[in-house]
Amino acid sequence: MSHSSDDTTDLLVEMAVDQEIASLLAAIEQEEIPDRLSKLAIELQNALVEKRRRDVKS
């Protein structure tokens, strides 16, 4: 089974995007995180979990 030129191009673009995302995540992980931002992230995560639980029960 051979890939068309479009499939190969799509795959290369997807791999480039994946690499860019990985690079950005690595850079973010190296940054210091202020306490306030960490607390807000935890609150957001908890709110999303609660919303998901309510949505599943509906």
C-alpha positions in Angstrom: 0.0 0.0 0.0 1.6 3.2 -1.1 1.0 6.7 0.2 0.1 9.5 -2.1 2.1 12.7 -2.2 -0.7 14.5 -0.2 -0.6 11.8 2.5 3.2 12.1 2.8 2.9 15.9 3.0 0.2 15.7 5.6 2.3 13.3 7.7 5.3 15.6 7.5 3.2 18.6 8.5 1.8 16.7 11.4 5.2 15.6 12.6 6.5 19.2 12.4 3.6 20.4 14.4 4.1 17.6 17.0 7.8 18.6 17.2 6.9 22.2 17.7 4.4 21.3 20.4 6.9 19.1 22.2 9.5 21.9 22.0 7.0 24.4 23.4 6.1 22.0 26.2 9.7 21.4 27.1 10.3 25.2 27.2 7.3 25.7 29.4 8.4 22.9 31.8 11.7 24.8 32.3 10.0 28.0 33.4 9.4 28.9 37.1 5.7 28.8 38.0 4.4 31.5 40.4 2.4 30.1 43.3 -0.7 32.0 42.3 -0.6 30.5 38.8 -0.2 27.0 40.3 -3.2 27.5 42.6 -5.3 28.8 39.7 -4.4 25.9 37.5 -5.4 23.5 40.3 -8.7 25.3 40.7 -9.3 25.2 37.0 -8.5 21.5 36.9 -10.9 20.8 39.8 -13.7 22.8 38.1 -13.2 20.9 34.9 -13.4 17.6 36.7 -16.6 18.7 38.4 -18.1 19.8 35.1 -17.2 16.5 33.5 -18.8 14.6 36.4 -22.0 16.7 36.0 -22.0 16.2 32.2 -21.6 12.4 32.6 -24.5 12.2 35.0 -26.8 14.1 32.6 
